Amino acid sequence: MLASAASVAQSPGGTSFPPEQIKRGSQLYATNCESCHGVRMAGTEWAINLNTFPRDRPDRFVDSVTNGIRTMPPWGDMLKPDDIQALWAYVVAGEPKN
Ligand code: HEC
């Protein structure tokens, strides 16, 4: 088996994300989301632990992040759809291995 194939993370739905996309999401997360959602998605008193976000709702993720939800600010002006996809890859796949 190829090492590169083994390093592609699998979501429960069977979708796989390229490692570069996960890494990009991790960087975007550290810059934009960590202050509220905690280091490595640990969660804080005031914002949810993103590890608990339902993995079968990428549509809701994109919608909430783009438009905001209740006390969470909208990101649609700051992040491109590509960036939000990378964030989704990071949320589903977790911390990159390297
Ligand atoms: C200013 C603080 C803050 C920042 C920065 C922030 N969030 Fe949030 N986020 C929140 C809060 C508070 C909630 C809970 C909102 C609620 O349900 O009332 C939340 C909820 C969410 C949810 C759940 C939405 C749902 O449909 O249940 C997602 C997904 C999310 N944030 C992703 C992100 C991502 C990705 C970023 C970085 C681009 C980010 N957040 C940055 C405060 C923040």
Boltz pocket constraint, residues with backbone or C-beta under 6 A from the ligand:
constraints:
  - pocket:
      binder: B
      contacts: [[A, 28], [A, 29], [A, 32], [A, 33], [A, 34], [A, 35], [A, 36], [A, 37], [A, 46], [A, 47], [A, 48], [A, 50], [A, 53], [A, 60], [A, 61], [A, 64], [A, 65], [A, 69], [A, 70], [A, 71], [A, 72], [A, 73], [A, 75], [A, 87]]
      max_distance: 6.0
